[in-house]
């Protein structure tokens, strides 16, 4: 734990500031918290019993990616045999862990009730994630099972379990609709053959080395086959193509962001491959503060429930696009998407069509603000509810106003303008040359996080949370070099704890090794 502190502490801080506590992702739709239906347990030894998206015959009622829990056809029999023989404490521990995880991951009344409770690190995530631990425990138990290959009682139970799995597979066919049954039958052939092979070789061969050899061959072929089918490799140019529209944006000068209408244009986060910056994306630990600000971009309620998806759909508040440095907006040129209000809202604001390629249209924003800009008015909010009311007011303009939750000792009735030049934007660092003609308030239109530290002439500067989810600083009159760096206190503390832990471990190892040698 000490060694991992440099990662654990920032993760805990990020988790506490994220949308996870209020997100309804796992309980929505047919996901039922990601709990695995009993019939889907057949995927543990017959991965494609319900088809496979790669071969275009997937017919399962749940997603293949999330609910694919394949362990290998011989893994369950090999592990189950350990339940009936005398094993070491470590094996018993992982057997118990495996049974507990299965109990939590399978859909039944108790697990369903449990996932309605707000339990951090468990019920905030899909139950299918528990299969990461299933794979860990199963791999350890499978390795341990090789030590019992000469135990006749163990072998009997392995064969018996293999026969049971074959029987369950055959019975499973009866629960499949006739139109899909042929897929299940065809995709069951390989796992049934492997299970029969396991029964035969444990009957024929008695020497442990021979059994180990054949079992390893089966495992490598079986899991390798599943891996190649699950991870479908294609040329990079098909996943991240170079298109005229993308090249047009990449060749535009300056620092800016893009946005796009939700649809068949640049799937979430794909723009990062092209080094393009956007206001949208997918993030399971999305910051709650930015999430709420994004609701206003969509003309929604500031305090509405969070989501890991940030995507502009039917409506857009163009004032917030200006304030977030959005220079280009991508539109789908199809009747269904053109009928949505988005295009009218953009053109009414002054966006103009500058590029068109097939179904893709790119509009340019003539009112875009730079990454850092000064504003004329700062307003205090008493709490989040008051902040929401202020920002949702039709007269609020994020391009000239800032709402903050903390008091500032400056005279805010006489705020001046700031000239910003030579911006440098890096992943964890931003630098601006600024000239303030009097005391001024500067907004940096990047997501606020307590990990951002600001300084002017190497003197620390307070970073304020502005308009719910952006950053702002108060500048005194004069020319300054403003630098913001991302270095969370939790990471700094984690580094110290990890360093101390490593030192203690090395000293302890050296001491006990020397003591062992002298004894």
Secondary structure, 3 states (H helix, E strand, C coil): CCCCHHHHHHHHHHHHCECCCCCCCCCCCCCHHHCECHHHHHHHCCCCCCCCHHHCCCCCCCCHHHHCCCCCCCHHHHHHHHHHCCCCHHHHHHHHHHHHHHHHHECCHHHHHHCCCCCCCCCCCCHHHHHHHHHHHHHHHHHHHHHHCCCHHHHHHHHHHHHHHHHHHHHHHHCCCHHHHHHHHHHHHHHHHHHHHHHHHHHHCCCHHHHHHHHHHHHHHHHHHHHHHHCCCCCHHHHCCCCHHHHHHHCCCCCCEEEEECCCCCCCCHHHHHCCCECCEECCCCEHHHHHHHHHHCCCCCCCCCCCEECECCCCCHHHHHHCCEEEEEEECCHHHHCCCHHHHHHHHCCEEEEEECCEEEEECCCCCCCEEECCEEEECCCHHHHHHHHHCCCCCCCCEEEECCCCCCCCCCCCCEEEEEEEEECCEEEEEEEECCCEEEEEEEECCCCEEEEECCEEECCEEECCCEEEEEECCEEEEEEEEECCHHHHHHHHHHHHHHHHHHHHHHHHHHHHHHC
